[in-house]
Amino acid sequence: MKSSLRLLISGIRRLTLDGGNVERNLKIENNENRIFWGDVTNVKEKLLINEQTKALSAEIIQSCRDLIQINQLYREAVHQILSQGVRVVDDAAFLADFGGALSSGFVWRSVSYKSKKELQLSRIQQDIGKKVEEKVRKAHEDHMLREQLKVIKKQLGMEKDDKETVIQKFRDAIKDKIIPEAVKTVIDNELGRLEFLEPAASEFQVARNYLDWLTVLPWGTETDDTLDQNTAQTILDEDHYGMNDVKDRILEFICTSQLRGSVQGKILCFHGPPGTGKTSIAKSIARSLGRKYYRFSVGGMSDVAEIKGHRRTYVGAMPGKLVQCLKKTESENPLILIDEIDKLGRGYQGDPSSALLELLDPEQNVGFLDHYLDVPIDLSKALFICTANDLSTISGPLRDRMEMIEVAGYITDEKVEIAKKYLIPKSHEETGITEKDISFSRDALVYLIDKHCRESGVRNLRKHIEKIFRKASRKVVNGEKVEVTIDNLKDFVGPAVFTKDRMYDDPPAGTVCGLAWTSMGGSALYVETAVVESSDGKGTLKVTGNIKDVMKESTSIAYTVAKNILAGTKHADFFKNNNLHLHFPEGATPKDGPSAGVTIVSALLSLATVPIQDVAMTGEISLNKKVLAVGGIKEKILAAKRAEIKKVFLPVDCLNEFNKLDDVIKEEIEIVFVKEYREIQDQLFAATDF
């Protein structure tokens, strides 16, 4: 049986190995262990003793003493070295070896640095250990105190456990609410399921969030409507100028609700140019009715979940905008504004416009179903108001569900009144400039509107008035009083944007003034024609001016109508013998629509006969020379008046729209209603011209 002995050898002195007989070491008889022999010589340390090495030695010794007091590992290592009876402190060579140096005199600086570094690291470790230990101790102490507090409160009957507290909170939340039976059954089932779930389970939190939404909704809670038309009229007039159609419809709603003794929800759609107050008047309507107000924009929305919510199976699922509306307003009959409904998007997540079909249908929204809650919600008592700029982008079924109310653009006189009553006083409040410090002449406001802010709304006008106040503030601070007139208006807002409304004072033959509708209101759109060159009986028509498909078709129809009118006259061969060019000025502006039909026919006939002076027209032309109705009559008449046109031809089918206009718009201009182009032809071209 073999025995073994484990030895731990410590180095005491450096030796130099002079050599050894390896062959002899391998030939020791009957001995499996090899013993290595060698000749050695003691190494004499070359010591450099001076004041510097003495100081370093003392510093190393002090650092090592501090180190072994802090770090247990170093304490054990030093104990092993000193137990061998070596006086490390008395011998500089041993001190260097103790510090781990290769030689003595030249490495003491390194030993001092390393010992200091180890001391610093050990202190840092000690501090970290103390902080961690203190943090763990504090957390453990807090936990124990909380648990003890829970036990004490529970024994005293002051508090139940978390699960019971949550369940009781939900029961208290629905205690005084009138909840439909179907919804109450769902709540009871969820509460029963919650009792069997552990609070730490993820399903517990899902069920808790679901019950949070179900119990927070205003079941059976409504605000009392203010059914007083005089009060409502006062509030609406305070906030908005004009907009009589909108105000009349709201007053009708109030009166019918007052007569029947109950209030039903309605679905209205305000459509018109930007900046005409469609969004802001909805808030005034809510105030006049005494209802809570909630607005959300659907412009660019492409995810149906924004309206109907997410399924509960998804992580982070939540209800749609309508449920959020009920939670925020705490009422079942709020006024809900759906802004920019004509700009709904469509994506792979669904079609939001289709989701609105259920919401905006009075027969269906009595049981609106949100994907998250999955219980019927009564939205029939809410008043829905939608806003849009362009009805053509709204789907037919969705448009049929809404009552359309047009919010027309403002004329100059209306803008002046809005500026005086609303925009200027608001700027006074925002800037701190008093009425004594700044004043506006009426002529300056009219000039500002005509030359800078011609759009249908007043949003741009508000920006310009704010700009004037900002410019004036510097003068007011210096003690000056500011009076805004036509002469100094350019100092505040710069040069005029619209310099001239009439392109031709005396239009040549082949040039006729048409009328167009744009987002900026109405404008005078001239149609120019010219003979390019003679033809060999195959006359052609070239059309330019950045026109779209509908206008291209209208041009082709007008060309055919003009040919038929000249057929059998002395100008019958005019279109055969000439290649013509038809142009719509301002080529950088896209143009579309059929309303230039009669204007194109008149321009082609004028090119063949005589010039047409001081006349404008609008209307779609058919192949049988019928003049068909077009839109934007108000804006087009105002554009003709700005261009100082004295006579305008309109389709007879636009007579009803014309009769709705204010008398101030109809003044100082002659309007001629025509059913067929023959009526225009008889007034513009004498029989001798043909």
C-alpha positions in Angstrom: 0.0 0.0 0.0 1.5 3.3 -1.1 1.5 6.3 1.2 1.6 9.9 0.2 2.6 13.2 1.8 1.5 16.6 0.7 3.9 19.5 1.2 3.5 23.2 0.7 6.8 24.8 -0.1 7.4 28.5 0.4 10.3 30.4 -1.2 12.6 32.0 1.3 15.6 33.1 -0.8 16.5 33.4 -4.5 18.9 30.8 -5.9 20.7 30.4 -9.2 20.5 26.9 -10.8 24.0 26.1 -12.1 23.1 22.8 -13.7 21.9 19.2 -13.0 22.6 15.6 -14.1 19.3 14.6 -15.6 20.7 11.1 -16.7 21.5 10.3 -13.1 18.1 11.4 -12.0 16.5 9.0 -14.4 18.6 5.9 -13.3 17.8 5.7 -9.7 17.2 2.0 -9.2 13.8 0.7 -8.3 12.4 4.1 -7.8 9.5 5.3 -9.9 9.7 8.8 -8.7 12.2 11.0 -10.3 14.3 13.2 -8.1 16.0 16.1 -9.8 19.4 17.2 -8.6 21.0 20.4 -9.3 23.9 22.7 -8.2 22.8 26.0 -6.9 24.3 29.3 -5.7 22.8 31.8 -3.4 21.9 35.1 -5.1 23.3 38.1 -3.4 20.8 41.0 -3.5 22.2 44.3 -4.6 20.6 46.7 -2.2 20.5 50.4 -2.7 19.7 51.9 0.7 19.0 55.6 0.8 16.5 58.0 2.1 14.1 57.4 -0.7 14.1 53.6 -0.4 13.6 54.0 3.3 10.5 56.2 2.8 9.1 53.8 0.2 9.7 50.9 2.5 7.8 52.6 5.3 4.9 53.5 2.9 4.7 49.9 1.6 4.6 48.5 5.1 1.8 50.9 6.2 -0.2 50.1 3.0 0.2 46.4 3.6 -1.0 46.8 7.2 -4.1 48.7 6.1 -4.7 46.1 3.4 -4.6 43.1 5.6 -7.0 44.8 8.0 -9.6 45.2 5.2 -9.2 42.1 3.0 -9.3 38.6 4.7 -7.5 37.0 1.7 -4.4 39.2 2.2 -4.5 38.6 5.9 -4.2 34.8 5.4 -1.4 35.1 2.9 0.7 37.4 5.1 0.2 35.1 8.0 1.7 32.2 6.0 4.7 34.2 5.0 5.4 35.5 8.5 4.9 32.1 10.1 8.1 31.0 8.4 10.1 33.2 10.8 11.3 35.7 8.1 11.6 39.3 9.2 10.2 40.9 6.1 10.3 44.4 7.7 14.0 44.3 8.5 15.2 43.1 5.1 14.7 45.2 2.1 15.1 42.2 -0.3 12.5 40.2 1.5 10.2 43.3 1.5 10.6 43.5 -2.2 9.9 39.8 -2.6 6.9 40.2 -0.3 5.5 42.8 -2.7 6.0 40.4 -5.7 9.0 42.1 -7.3 11.6 40.5 -9.4 14.4 42.4 -7.9 14.7 44.7 -4.9 15.9 48.2 -5.3 14.4 49.1 -8.7 10.8 48.0 -8.1 9.8 49.5 -4.8 7.9 52.3 -6.5 5.9 49.7 -8.3 5.3 47.8 -5.1 4.1 51.0 -3.4 1.8 51.8 -6.3 0.3 48.3 -6.5 -0.1 48.0 -2.7 -1.9 51.4 -2.7 -4.1 50.3 -5.6 -5.0 47.0 -3.9 -5.8 48.9 -0.8 -8.1 51.3 -2.7 -9.9 48.4 -4.5 -10.4 46.6 -1.2 -11.9 49.7 0.4 -14.2 50.1 -2.6 -15.3 46.4 -2.3 -15.8 46.9 1.4 -18.0 50.0 0.8 -20.0 48.2 -1.9 -20.5 45.2 0.4 -21.7 47.4 3.2 -24.2 49.3 0.9 -25.6 46.0 -0.5 -25.9 44.5 2.9 -27.6 47.6 4.2 -30.0 47.7 1.2 -30.9 44.0 1.7 -31.3 44.5 5.4 -33.6 47.5 4.8 -35.7 45.7 2.2 -36.1 42.7 4.4 -37.0 44.9 7.4 -39.6 46.7 5.3 -41.1 43.5 4.0 -41.3 42.1 7.5 -43.0 45.3 8.8 -45.5 45.3 5.9 -46.4 41.7 6.5 -46.8 42.3 10.2 -49.0 45.3 9.4 -51.2 43.3 7.1 -51.6 40.6 9.8 -52.4 43.2 12.5 -55.0 45.0 10.2 -56.6 41.7 9.2 -56.9 40.6 12.8 -58.5 43.9 13.7 -60.8 43.7 10.7 -59.4 46.8 9.2 -58.3 45.4 5.9 -58.8 42.3 3.7 -56.3 40.7 1.5 -55.5 42.3 -1.9 -57.8 40.0 -3.9 -60.8 40.7 -1.7 -60.1 44.4 -1.8 -60.0 44.5 -5.6 -63.2 42.5 -5.9 -65.0 44.7 -3.3 -63.8 47.8 -5.2 -65.4 46.6 -8.4 -68.7 45.7 -6.6 -68.8 49.2 -5.0 -68.1 50.8 -8.4 -71.3 49.3 -9.9 -73.5 49.5 -6.9 -75.3 52.8 -7.8 -75.2 52.4 -11.6 -78.0 51.3 -13.9 -76.2 48.5 -15.7 -78.0 46.4 -18.5 -78.6 42.8 -17.5 -76.3 41.4 -20.1 -73.4 43.6 -19.0 -74.1 42.8 -15.3 -73.9 39.1 -16.1 -70.5 39.5 -17.7 -69.2 41.5 -14.8 -70.4 38.9 -12.3 -68.8 36.1 -14.3 -65.5 38.0 -14.4 -65.6 38.7 -10.7 -66.3 35.0 -10.0 -63.3 34.0 -12.2 -61.1 36.6 -10.4 -61.7 34.9 -7.1 -60.0 31.7 -8.3 -57.0 33.5 -9.7 -53.8 34.2 -7.9 -52.9 37.9 -7.7 -49.5 37.2 -9.0 -50.8 35.5 -12.1 -50.8 37.4 -15.4 -54.4 36.4 -16.1 -55.4 38.1 -12.9 -54.1 41.5 -14.2 -55.8 40.9 -17.6 -59.2 40.3 -15.9 -58.6 43.2 -13.5 -58.0 45.6 -16.4 -61.1 44.4 -18.2 -63.2 44.9 -15.1 -61.7 48.4 -14.6 -63.0 49.4 -18.0 -66.4 47.7 -17.6 -67.1 49.3 -14.2 -65.8 52.8 -14.9 -68.2 53.4 -17.8 -71.1 55.8 -17.1 -73.9 53.2 -17.2 -77.2 55.1 -16.9 -75.4 58.4 -16.2 -76.5 61.4 -18.4 -76.1 65.1 -18.3 -79.2 67.2 -18.3 -79.7 69.0 -21.6 -80.2 72.8 -21.6 -83.3 72.9 -23.9 -83.6 76.7 -24.0 -83.3 78.1 -27.6 -82.7 81.7 -26.4 -79.8 80.7 -24.2 -78.4 78.5 -27.0 -78.8 81.3 -29.5 -76.9 83.7 -27.3 -74.0 81.2 -26.7 -73.7 80.4 -30.4 -73.7 84.1 -31.4 -71.1 84.9 -28.8 -68.6 82.3 -30.2 -69.2 82.5 -34.0 -70.3 85.0 -36.5 -72.7 83.9 -39.3 -73.1 80.2 -39.9 -76.8 80.6 -39.8 -77.6 77.1 -41.3 -75.6 75.4 -38.5 -77.2 77.5 -35.8 -80.7 77.0 -37.1 -80.3 73.2 -37.2 -79.1 73.2 -33.6 -82.0 75.4 -32.5 -84.4 73.0 -34.3 -82.9 70.1 -32.5 -83.5 71.9 -29.2 -87.1 72.7 -30.0 -88.1 69.3 -31.2 -86.5 67.7 -28.1 -88.3 70.1 -25.9 -91.7 69.3 -27.5 -91.3 65.5 -27.4 -89.9 65.6 -23.8 -86.9 63.4 -24.6 -83.6 63.9 -26.4 -82.4 61.6 -29.1 -78.9 61.5 -30.6 -78.3 63.0 -34.1 -75.6 62.6 -36.7 -74.6 65.8 -38.4 -71.8 66.5 -40.9 -70.4 70.0 -41.4 -68.7 70.3 -44.7 -67.0 73.3 -46.3 -63.6 75.0 -46.9 -60.9 74.9 -44.3 -60.8 77.6 -41.6 -64.6 78.3 -41.6 -65.2 77.3 -38.0 -66.5 73.8 -38.4 -64.5 72.3 -35.6 -64.8 75.2 -33.1 -68.5 75.6 -33.4 -69.0 72.0 -32.3 -67.5 72.9 -28.9 -69.9 75.9 -28.8 -72.9 73.6 -29.5 -71.8 71.3 -26.7 -71.7 74.3 -24.4 -75.1 75.6 -25.5 -76.7 72.1 -24.9 -75.0 71.6 -21.6 -73.3 68.4 -22.8 -69.8 67.1 -22.3 -67.5 67.5 -25.3 -65.1 65.0 -26.8 -63.1 65.3 -30.0 -61.0 62.9 -31.9 -59.6 63.2 -35.4 -59.7 60.3 -37.9 -57.6 62.0 -40.5 -55.1 59.4 -41.8 -56.5 56.7 -39.5 -56.0 53.3 -41.1 -56.5 50.9 -38.2 -60.1 49.9 -37.4 -59.0 49.0 -33.8 -58.7 52.8 -33.1 -62.5 52.9 -33.3 -63.6 49.4 -32.3 -60.7 48.5 -29.9 -58.4 45.5 -29.8 -59.3 41.9 -29.0 -58.5 41.0 -25.4 -56.2 38.2 -26.5 -53.6 40.7 -27.6 -50.9 42.0 -25.2 -51.6 45.7 -24.4 -55.1 45.5 -25.8 -57.4 48.4 -25.0 -60.9 49.7 -26.0 -61.5 52.0 -29.0 -62.0 55.8 -29.0 -65.7 55.6 -28.3 -65.3 53.7 -25.0 -62.5 56.1 -24.1 -64.8 58.9 -24.8 -67.5 57.6 -22.4 -64.9 57.1 -19.7 -63.5 60.6 -20.0 -66.8 62.4 -20.3 -68.5 60.3 -17.6 -71.8 60.6 -19.6 -73.9 58.5 -21.9 -74.9 61.5 -24.0 -71.8 63.5 -24.8 -71.3 65.5 -28.0 -68.7 63.6 -30.0 -66.8 65.4 -32.7 -65.3 63.1 -35.4 -62.9 65.5 -37.2 -61.6 65.2 -40.8 -63.9 62.3 -41.7 -63.1 62.8 -45.4 -59.5 61.9 -44.8 -59.9 58.4 -43.4 -57.2 56.0 -44.5 -57.3 52.4 -45.3 -54.7 49.7 -44.5 -54.1 46.1 -43.9 -55.6 46.5 -40.4 -59.0 47.1 -41.9 -61.2 49.9 -43.2 -62.2 52.5 -40.5 -64.9 54.0 -42.7 -66.7 50.7 -42.7 -66.4 50.6 -38.9 -68.1 54.0 -38.7 -71.1 52.6 -40.5 -72.2 50.8 -37.3 -71.3 53.8 -35.2 -73.2 56.4 -37.2 -76.3 54.4 -37.9 -79.1 55.3 -35.4 -80.6 51.8 -35.8 -77.3 50.1 -34.9 -75.4 52.3 -32.4 -78.0 51.4 -29.7 -75.9 48.3 -29.3 -72.4 49.3 -30.4 -70.0 46.4 -29.9 -66.4 47.2 -28.9 -63.9 44.4 -29.6 -62.3 44.8 -26.2 -65.3 45.0 -24.0 -67.4 42.7 -26.2 -70.7 43.9 -24.6 -73.3 46.1 -26.2 -73.0 49.8 -25.5 -75.8 52.3 -26.1 -74.5 55.3 -28.1 -77.9 56.3 -29.4 -78.1 59.2 -27.0 -74.8 60.8 -28.1 -74.8 63.7 -30.6 -72.3 63.0 -33.3 -70.9 65.8 -35.4 -68.5 65.1 -38.2 -66.4 67.6 -40.2 -65.2 67.3 -43.8 -63.7 69.5 -46.5 -64.4 67.3 -49.5 -67.5 65.1 -49.7 -66.3 63.2 -52.8 -63.9 61.2 -50.7 -66.6 59.9 -48.3 -68.1 56.6 -49.2 -71.8 56.6 -50.3 -73.2 54.5 -47.4 -71.3 56.6 -44.8 -72.5 59.8 -46.4 -76.1 58.6 -46.4 -76.0 58.1 -42.6 -75.2 61.8 -41.9 -77.3 64.9 -42.2 -75.2 67.3 -44.4 -74.9 70.9 -43.5 -72.8 73.1 -45.6 -70.5 75.7 -44.0 -69.9 78.2 -46.7 -66.9 80.5 -46.9 -67.0 84.0 -45.7 -67.3 87.1 -47.8 -65.2 90.2 -47.2 -67.8 92.0 -45.1 -68.2 88.9 -42.9 -64.5 88.6 -42.5 -64.2 92.2 -41.4 -66.9 91.7 -38.7 -65.1 88.5 -37.6 -61.9 90.4 -37.3 -63.4 93.2 -35.3 -65.5 91.0 -32.9 -63.3 88.0 -32.4 -59.8 88.0 -33.9 -58.6 91.4 -32.8 -60.0 91.2 -29.2 -58.3 87.7 -28.9 -55.0 89.2 -30.1 -55.4 91.9 -27.5 -55.6 89.3 -24.8 -52.7 87.2 -26.1 -50.3 90.1 -26.6 -51.3 92.4 -23.8 -51.6 95.4 -26.2 -54.6 97.5 -25.2 -57.1 99.1 -27.6 -55.6 102.5 -26.8 -52.2 101.3 -28.2 -53.3 100.0 -31.6 -56.2 100.6 -33.9 -57.3 99.3 -37.3 -59.1 101.2 -40.0 -61.9 99.4 -41.9 -60.2 100.1 -45.2 -57.0 98.4 -43.9 -58.9 95.3 -42.9 -60.7 95.2 -46.3 -57.3 95.6 -48.1 -55.7 92.9 -45.9 -58.5 90.5 -46.7 -58.6 91.2 -50.5 -54.8 91.3 -51.0 -53.5 88.8 -48.5 -56.3 86.6 -47.0 -58.6 85.7 -49.9 -59.3 82.1 -48.8 -62.8 81.1 -47.7 -61.9 80.7 -44.1 -60.4 83.1 -41.5 -57.5 81.0 -40.3 -55.0 82.9 -42.5 -56.6 86.2 -41.5 -56.0 85.3 -37.8 -52.3 84.6 -38.5 -51.9 88.0 -40.3 -53.6 89.9 -37.4 -51.4 88.1 -34.9 -48.4 89.1 -37.1 -49.5 92.7 -37.0 -49.8 92.7 -33.2 -46.3 91.2 -32.9 -44.8 93.8 -35.1 -46.7 96.5 -33.3 -45.5 95.3 -29.9 -42.0 96.7 -30.5 -43.4 100.2 -31.1 -45.8 100.0 -28.2 -42.9 99.1 -25.8 -41.2 102.3 -27.0 -44.3 104.3 -26.1 -45.7 104.7 -29.6 -49.4 104.3 -30.6 -50.0 102.2 -33.7 -52.6 103.0 -36.3 -52.9 100.3 -39.1 -53.9 101.9 -42.4 -53.7 100.9 -46.0 -50.6 103.0 -46.4 -48.5 101.3 -43.7 -50.1 97.8 -43.8 -47.2 96.5 -46.0 -44.8 97.4 -43.1 -46.6 94.8 -41.0 -47.5 92.0 -43.4 -45.3 92.7 -46.5 -46.3 93.4 -50.1 -49.7 92.2 -51.4 -50.0 88.6 -52.5 -52.9 89.1 -54.9 -52.0 92.1 -57.0 -54.6 91.9 -59.8 -57.8 90.0 -60.2 -58.4 90.8 -63.9 -55.8 89.6 -66.3 -57.3 91.5 -69.3 -58.8 94.9 -69.4 -59.8 94.4 -73.0 -59.8 90.7 -73.8 -58.9 90.0 -77.5 -60.9 87.7 -79.7 -60.7 84.1 -78.5 -60.3 85.0 -74.8 -63.2 84.7 -72.3 -63.4 85.0 -68.5 -64.6 81.9 -66.7 -65.2 81.4 -63.0 -63.6 78.7 -60.9 -63.8 77.5 -57.3 -60.6 76.8 -55.3 -59.7 76.2 -51.7 -58.9 79.9 -51.6 -62.5 80.8 -52.7 -63.5 81.8 -56.2 -61.2 83.1 -58.9 -61.5 84.4 -62.4 -60.1 81.8 -64.8 -59.5 83.0 -68.4 -59.6 80.7 -71.4 -57.3 81.7 -74.2 -57.5 80.4 -77.8 -55.3 81.2 -80.8 -54.8 80.1 -84.4 -51.5 78.3 -84.7 -51.4 77.8 -88.5 -53.6 77.0 -91.4 -54.7 73.5 -92.0 -55.4 71.4 -95.1 -58.9 70.6 -94.0 -58.0 68.6 -90.9 -57.9 71.2 -88.2 -56.7 70.2 -84.8 -57.0 71.5 -81.2 -54.0 71.5 -78.8 -54.8 72.0 -75.1 -52.4 73.1 -72.4 -52.6 74.4 -68.8 -52.2 71.4 -66.5 -55.8 70.2 -66.8 -57.1 66.8 -65.5 -59.3 64.2 -67.0 -62.7 65.7 -66.4 -61.6 69.0 -67.9 -60.1 67.3 -70.9 -63.4 65.7 -71.6 -65.2 69.0 -71.2 -62.8 70.6 -73.7 -63.5 67.9 -76.3 -67.3 68.3 -75.8 -67.0 72.1 -76.1 -64.9 71.8 -79.3 -67.6 69.6 -80.8 -70.4 72.0 -79.8 -68.5 75.0 -81.2 -68.1 73.1 -84.6 -71.8 72.3 -84.7 -72.8 75.9 -83.9 -70.7 77.3 -86.8 -71.9 74.6 -89.2 -74.0 76.2 -91.9 -72.7 79.7 -91.2 -70.1 81.8 -93.0 -67.5 80.5 -90.5 -68.3 76.8 -91.1 -64.8 76.0 -92.4 -63.0 77.8 -89.6 -62.2 74.8 -87.5 -61.3 72.7 -90.6 -58.9 75.2 -92.0 -57.1 76.1 -88.8 -55.0 74.3 -86.2 -55.9 75.9 -82.8 -54.3 76.1 -79.4 -56.4 76.4 -76.3 -54.7 77.3 -73.0 -55.7 77.8 -69.4 -53.3 80.3 -67.7 -51.4 79.6 -64.5 -50.1 76.3 -65.8 -48.5 75.4 -62.4 -51.9 75.1 -60.9 -53.8 71.8 -61.5 -57.3 72.3 -62.8 -60.2 70.0 -63.1 -64.0 70.0 -63.3 -66.7 70.5 -65.9 -67.7 74.1 -65.1 -65.6 75.6 -67.8 -67.6 74.0 -70.6 -69.6 77.1 -71.7 -66.5 79.3 -71.3 -64.5 77.1 -73.8 -67.4 77.2 -76.3 -67.6 81.0 -76.1 -63.8 81.3 -76.5 -63.7 79.2 -79.6 -66.7 81.1 -81.1 -65.1 84.4 -80.2 -61.9 83.4 -82.0 -63.9 82.9 -85.1 -66.0 86.0 -84.8 -65.7 88.9 -82.3 -64.2 89.7 -78.9 -66.3 89.3 -75.7 -66.0 92.1 -73.1 -66.9 92.5 -69.4 -68.6 89.1 -69.2 -67.9 86.0 -67.1 -69.7 82.6 -67.1 -69.7 79.2 -65.6 -71.5 76.0 -66.4 -71.1 72.5 -67.8 -72.0 72.0 -71.5 -73.6 68.9 -73.0 -73.4 67.7 -76.6 -76.9 68.9 -77.1 -75.9 72.4 -75.9 -77.6 72.2 -72.5 -76.1 74.2 -69.8 -75.8 72.1 -66.6 -75.5 73.0 -63.0 -72.2 73.5 -61.2 -71.2 74.3 -57.6 -69.5 77.1 -55.8 -71.9 79.8 -57.0 -71.2 82.1 -54.0 -67.5 82.1 -54.4 -67.6 82.5 -58.2 -69.9 85.5 -57.9 -67.5 87.1 -55.4 -64.6 86.4 -57.7 -66.5 88.1 -60.6 -67.1 91.2 -58.4 -63.5 91.4 -57.4 -62.5 91.3 -61.1 -65.1 94.1 -61.7 -67.1 92.0 -64.1 -70.6 93.4 -64.6 -72.4 90.5 -66.1 -72.3 86.7 -65.2 -74.1 83.8 -67.0 -75.2 81.0 -64.6 -77.1 77.7 -65.3 -80.7 78.0 -64.4 -80.4 74.9 -62.2 -78.3 77.0 -59.8 -81.1 79.4 -59.2 -82.1 77.9 -55.8 -78.5 78.1 -54.6 -78.4 81.7 -55.8 -81.5 82.6 -53.9 -79.9 81.5 -50.6 -77.2 84.1 -50.9 -77.2 87.3 -48.9 -78.4 90.4 -50.7 -75.0 92.1 -50.3 -73.5 89.4 -52.6 -76.1 90.0 -55.3 -75.6 93.7 -55.4 -73.8 95.6 -58.2 -73.7 92.7 -60.6 -76.1 91.3 -63.3 -76.9 87.6 -63.2 -78.3 85.9 -66.2 -79.7 82.4 -65.9 -79.6 80.2 -69.0 -80.9 76.8 -69.8 -79.3 76.3 -73.2 -76.2 77.7 -74.8 -78.3 79.4 -77.5 -79.3 82.0 -74.9 -75.7 82.9 -74.3 -75.0 82.9 -78.0 -77.9 85.4 -78.7 -76.6 87.9 -76.2 -72.9 87.7 -77.0 -72.9 87.3 -80.8 -75.2 89.2 -83.1 -76.8 87.5 -86.0 -74.5 89.4 -88.4 -71.5 87.8 -86.8 -72.5 84.4 -88.2 
